Amino acid sequence: MTALLWQKPGVAVDAQIQAFLAGDDVILDREFFLHDIAASRAHAQGLERIGILSAAELQTLEAELDALAEDFRNGAFVLDARYEDGHSAIEARLVERLGDAGKKIHTGRSRNDQVLVATRLWLKEKLARLAALSRECAGLALERAAAERELPLPGYTHLQRAVVSSAGMWWAGWAEAFIDDARRALDTLALIDANPLGSAAGYGVNLPLDRAHTTQALGFARLQVGPVYAQLSRGKFELAALEALGSATLDLRRLAWDLSLFTSAEYGFVALPAQYTTGSSIMPNKRNPDVVELMRATHASVAAARTEIEQLLSLPSGYHRDLQASKGAIVHGFGRGLAALELLPALLGNLEWRPERMRAAVDAGMYATDVAVEQAAAGVPFRDAYRAAAESVDRAGDGRTPEGSLRARVSPGAAADLRLDLLQARLAAL
């Protein structure tokens, strides 16, 4: 391992203790390394603007940071156990190549400052991807809602057959869900889009750091003004980001449950694309919806990451090493969550309905609500209409069809009035 900046003369570093302190940093920091390099570049520019670095030193530092980024991308540089973490690796490389100019780049910074801005940039990137995937899923669902608005589909409450529904209503529900998920991701992105660079370890430094420049250079929407709040926001912003991700993975879990049921032999409403199923290792007669089942499991990882960070935040103000553990939580949560959501658009676009099975599952009792509501509309008190419909459930479907039931469902948002134009407008406005 390279020499530690904070190591005191005459004090030996205990290898076991240091390994515990470092944890998985060199592995986790591979996620944030390019963002750390970008932030180091902006910081160096800021130092040049206040006279800490010369123009020539800045030029060599920027060139070396660009070279390090390229070496990392192509595998020529590996972040491994030679280094304490990503930050020390960057500085070690700069010192090795540039000498005194490399030693100057840490001026006015702390390692906490470095990880805070790198993870903030990373979270912005992940939230933008979450919003894009949610928009894509919403768009696909809207297209299919329009195309399949009159395709009958049994509607369930309490897992029991309840009323006639439609594929159009099913798709419209998921479209609106993912529009909201995109909206939440973008709102959370706006919340965390604040530059913590230059807050040091939470109390600022005795230098006139050009924080306005680094805010612009790194593409942040605003400056996170107070160094104390920069520390208070660590964990708080990560938690908000995971909550936004959790909105989408919660919807994914419930959608996956529908598909798990609908693809079963007992329902038989849906056929999945072949690549989304696997063969059984012992039962030659079956294909398993493994992808859907693992999608269903994904929210557990996001919820676990959220809980881990929430438990870390039982801290007083100021920086605490406990917060190091928040890196693993967001990497795991977003790693699992986004990986599952990446597979969802193709699944939504290619799943196939089995109309004959869907129609066969519509029984007479599923028209009973229609009968009761029609009588209420004709002036019969609803309680009386309800009781009468309940007494003649077996005859409720006489002379009725699923299509007729759907065409009569005229309440806003229901099958005959899906209001897809409103949803499309909301999607377009994102």
ABEGO torsion letter per residue (X at the ends): XBBBAABBBGBBBBAAAAAAAAEAAAAAAAAAAAAAAAAAAAAAAAAAAAGABBAAAAAAAAAAAAAAAAAAAAGABBBBAABABAAAAAAAAAAAAAEAAAAAAABGBBAAAAAAAAAAAAAAAAAAAAAAAAAAAAAAAAAAAAAAAABBBBBBBGGBBABBBBAAAAAAAAAAAAAAAAAAAAAAAAAABBBABGAEAGAEBBBBBBAAAAAAAAGBABBBABAAAAAAABGAAAAAAAAAAAAAAAAAAAAAAAAAAAABAAAGABBBBAAABBBBAABAABBBBAAAAAAAAAAAAAAAAAAAAAAAABBBBEBBAAAAAAAAAAAAAAAAAAAAAAAAAAAAAABBBBAAAAAAABBAAAAAAAAAAAAAAAGBBAAAAAAAAAAAAAAAABGBBAAAAAAABABBGBAABAGAAAAAAAAAAX
